[in-house]
Amino acid sequence: MRRHKATTGNGFGRVWQVGALLAASMGMVTAVAAQEVSARGPVRPVDAAASGRFANLSEARQTELVEQLEAQARDLKAPLAQRIFAMGTVDETPPVAPPRPLHDPKKYARGAPKRKLYAAGTPEHDLAMQTATPPPFLRDLHKQVYYCWRTGEVVRRAKPLSVRERFENLLHGFPPGSDVAVATILAALDQNDDQRAAAEFFCHGYADRDGRAFAGLTLYDAWNTGDVIEVPDVDAIAFERKVLGTRKFRSPIPGGAKRTWLYEQIKSSMFDFRVYRSLREAAAAAFVAGEPDLDPQYAKLVPRFHYLFAHHDHDLAAIRDLLSTTSRDQLLADTDEKVEQNSDEWLKRQDRQWSLQAIAKKLRRAALRGLDAAEAQDPRTNAK
């Protein structure tokens, strides 16, 4: 799906450097940004080894160990751990996530190639995902429950977390229910109606000009890689109809000032939505982890949200209102000024981060100790 130069292609779209232009407008070096976004999540060697050891236990021993570890985790007295447990407990099971739709050529660009979805694990999918990995967001947290930006709802995958996934979450330092807590926080913070149309549009599935779509890859993901990305007429016209609310374009879109103007509108909307979404993802990630896995460009926001959560006593309504009424730059400036000028405020921020790191360390240590004990008692591993 990578292209290295602009071309008019098959007449139903144009190759356009959306990701690169977005990166440049954010003050990032395109090549570096693409490399960072495409990188796989960091997995500590001890975690990979421990996960493999866990897989060698009998199923009964795996279940027994995970249930024991989760019970111990819920008994933690740390206030932040209890906040995560409380936020991660829901009265009603979220609905199963609906299939992610693609924009329909029949509706937006008649004559454009029919779209075909390639499932994960196919050669086409594997090749595409090498250069279009979604932006990092808590990749070390297995999530059954998550927030759907397209619909604005908390949803779940149909398959529950496996015992191995639950063990790995503990091994990575996440208290039980962290996925639910993250989704709940995002739902509480995503309350700006001005971004709803953009969220719905950019969270549709991505497809190239030939109609090839790839499971799990959205327009938002593809256009955040920093690569030269194709903008089919199907999606360009869908943007015009859905986000701009006009009907001035038809496919094939001819080259010239009007098309350039439309692409500039897409770029601007994408930038605004990325800032909007990434701020809220940084907040949600900071709620459950001291140093969460995020896009490096936005990981810098995490200490600010540690401070804001501590300063506002974890009041989500206060955080939501602050994000809705304050620009990103002003939010950062105000927060940094308070922390830099007052050692008590600095300590608030650090105490929260240190507490979450201590919780994660306890959970990892407990998981490794429990694994050692389980191996010693498991006939299956002793027989090896």
Secondary structure, DSSP 8 states (H G I E B T S, - for coil): ---SS---TTSSEEEE-HHHHHHHHTT--HHHHHHHHHS-----HHHHHHHHHHHTS-HHHHHHHHHHHHHHHHT---HHHHHHHHHT--SS---B--------HHHH-TTS---EEE-TTSHHHHHHHHH-----BSTTS--SEEEETTTTEEEE-SS---HHHHHHHHHTT--TTHHHHHHHHHHHH---GGGHHHHHHHTSEEE-TT-EEEEEEEHHHHTTSSS-EEEEHHHHHHHIIIII------SS--SSHHHHHHHHHHHHHHHHHHHHHHHHHHHHHHHH-SS--B-HHHHTTHHHHHHHHHHTTT-HHHHHHHHHHS-HHHHHHHHHHHHHH-HHHHHHHHHHHHHHHHHHHHHHHHHHHHHHHHHHH-HHHHT-
